[in-house]
């Protein structure tokens, strides 16, 4: 039997729509709210310049602050959707053409507005939620210097053995940012999860795309910090996979039950278990640049002298 894990001193607090944990040098806030109302959606759409997903949680966010360094990171709907590329998509952008695109755009855009139509983004597959940048936005006043991880340094990786250990979970939250059914052609959604345990912080931001009869795609951003790392490190892993729709469908537990195809966890499991040549090289032949796994690290330097 493994020895008991010591639980560090921490403080939990909550309001009707948010929960906070203060632990070691960190302050973490998870805010979950109802779907944005009409006036909130109008303001966000005007700011972004394109039609919003059917279910937009514009007030939801996850924020982290490392007090000694002043570093802050925010996962929120507005900044996630700002990553969507407007206009014509180019090589590597991962655009996916789905049926009924014109009808969808007409149904979602007021003819009297001047909102640009995204010719390569039909409808709302959000490929611009891209591999080039993680969805978490850092404070511009204290950005971290991200460098490629050293594969031979164990502290530069995310330790699955630690994450799967039955340690107590001090703080957990699921924060949905958006979801869209692509005019009944599939689904596109972004969900952020966080776990705080006695030894570490772990975040998974998962974008899942299903375009019926075309493809499945998953893009994960994982953030890991060990409270005992020295120097104090943040590990970030960016991963993208995709496969043709029929290739995933063939792996259903039951041929007559399509329900798992709506489950982001099932989709991710299938895609990550495929050979890399299929899921991260060939993919669904979209030439999406997000088909890769990249691990980066950054040092949390103490602010000031």
Long-range contacts (C-beta under 8 A, 24 or more apart in sequence): 2-165, 5-165, 5-167, 5-168, 5-197, 5-198, 5-199, 6-198, 7-168, 7-170, 7-198, 8-198, 8-227, 10-170, 12-170, 12-171, 17-59, 19-171, 19-173, 21-170, 21-171, 21-196, 23-170, 23-171, 23-196, 23-227, 24-227, 25-66, 25-67, 25-68, 26-64, 26-65, 26-66, 26-67, 26-201, 27-64, 27-65, 27-67, 28-62, 28-63, 28-64, 28-65, 28-171, 28-194, 28-196, 28-201, 29-61, 29-62, 29-63, 30-61, 30-62, 30-171, 30-173, 30-175, 30-194, 31-59, 31-60, 31-61, 31-62, 31-175, 32-57, 32-60, 32-173, 32-174, 32-175, 32-176, 33-57, 33-59, 33-60, 44-77, 44-78, 44-81, 45-115, 47-78, 48-78, 48-81, 48-82, 48-84, 49-86, 49-115, 49-116, 50-84, 50-86, 50-115, 50-116, 50-118, 50-121, 51-105, 51-108, 51-109, 51-115, 51-123, 51-124, 52-81, 52-178, 53-81, 53-124, 53-126, 53-178, 53-179, 53-180, 53-188, 54-179, 54-180, 54-181, 55-176, 55-178, 55-179, 55-180, 56-178, 57-175, 57-176, 57-177, 57-178, 60-175, 60-176, 60-177, 61-175, 62-173, 62-175, 62-192, 62-194, 62-203, 64-201, 64-203, 66-232, 66-300, 68-300, 68-302, 68-303, 69-142, 69-232, 69-300, 69-301, 69-302, 69-303, 70-139, 70-141, 70-142, 70-303, 71-138, 71-139, 71-142, 71-143, 71-144, 71-300, 72-138, 72-139, 72-142, 73-136, 73-137, 73-138, 73-139, 73-223, 74-136, 74-137, 74-139, 75-135, 75-136, 75-137, 75-175, 75-177, 75-192, 75-203, 75-205, 76-137, 76-177, 77-177, 77-178, 79-135, 79-137, 80-129, 80-135, 80-177, 80-178, 80-190, 81-126, 81-129, 81-178, 83-128, 83-129, 83-130, 83-133, 83-135, 84-118, 84-121, 84-126, 84-128, 84-129, 85-118, 85-120, 85-121, 85-127, 85-128, 85-130, 86-116, 86-118, 86-121, 86-128, 87-116, 87-118, 87-119, 87-120, 88-119, 88-120, 89-118, 89-119, 89-120, 89-121, 89-127, 89-128, 90-120, 91-287, 92-287, 92-288, 92-289, 93-120, 93-127, 93-128, 93-130, 93-288, 93-289, 94-127, 94-130, 94-217, 94-286, 94-287, 94-288, 94-289, 94-290, 95-120, 95-121, 95-125, 95-127, 95-286, 96-125, 96-127, 96-209, 96-211, 96-214, 96-215, 96-217, 96-286, 97-122, 97-214, 98-122, 98-123, 98-125, 98-182, 98-183, 98-185, 98-186, 98-211, 98-212, 98-214, 99-185, 100-183, 100-184, 100-185, 101-183, 103-183, 104-182, 104-183, 107-183, 123-180, 123-182, 123-183, 123-185, 124-180, 124-182, 124-188, 125-182, 125-188, 125-209, 125-211, 126-178, 126-180, 126-188, 126-190, 126-207, 126-209, 127-209, 127-288, 129-190, 129-207, 129-219, 130-219, 130-289, 130-290, 131-219, 131-238, 131-240, 131-288, 131-289, 131-290, 131-291, 131-292, 131-294, 132-289, 134-205, 134-221, 134-223, 134-236, 134-238, 135-190, 135-192, 135-205, 135-207, 135-221, 136-203, 136-205, 136-221, 136-223, 142-303, 144-234, 144-298, 144-299, 144-300, 145-298, 145-299, 146-236, 146-296, 146-297, 146-298, 147-296, 147-297, 147-298, 148-294, 148-295, 148-296, 149-235, 149-295, 149-296, 149-297, 151-295, 155-226, 155-229, 155-233, 156-233, 156-235, 156-295, 156-297, 157-235, 157-295, 158-202, 158-222, 158-224, 158-235, 158-237, 158-295, 159-224, 159-226, 162-199, 162-200, 162-226, 163-195, 163-200, 163-202, 167-197, 167-198, 167-199, 168-197, 168-198, 169-195, 169-196, 169-197, 170-196, 170-197, 170-198, 171-195, 171-196, 172-196, 182-211, 185-211, 185-212, 186-210, 186-211, 186-212, 186-214, 187-262, 189-264, 191-264, 198-227, 199-226, 199-227, 199-228, 200-224, 200-225, 200-226, 200-227, 201-225, 201-227, 206-264, 206-268, 208-264, 208-267, 208-268, 209-242, 210-245, 210-261, 210-262, 210-267, 211-245, 212-245, 213-245, 213-246, 214-244, 214-245, 214-284, 215-242, 215-243, 215-244, 215-245, 215-283, 215-284, 215-286, 216-242, 216-243, 216-245, 216-248, 216-261, 216-267, 216-270, 216-271, 216-284, 217-241, 217-242, 217-271, 217-284, 217-288, 218-242, 218-264, 218-267, 218-268, 218-271, 218-272, 219-290, 220-268, 225-300, 231-299, 231-300, 232-299, 232-300, 233-297, 233-298, 233-299, 233-300, 234-297, 234-298, 234-300, 235-295, 235-296, 235-297, 236-295, 236-296, 236-297, 236-298, 237-293, 237-294, 237-295, 237-296, 238-292, 238-293, 238-294, 238-295, 238-296, 239-292, 239-293, 239-294, 240-280, 240-288, 240-290, 240-291, 240-292, 240-293, 241-268, 241-271, 241-272, 241-274, 241-279, 241-280, 241-283, 241-291, 242-271, 242-279, 242-283, 242-284, 242-286, 242-288, 242-291, 243-270, 243-271, 243-274, 243-278, 243-279, 243-283, 243-284, 244-284, 244-285, 245-284, 247-274, 247-278
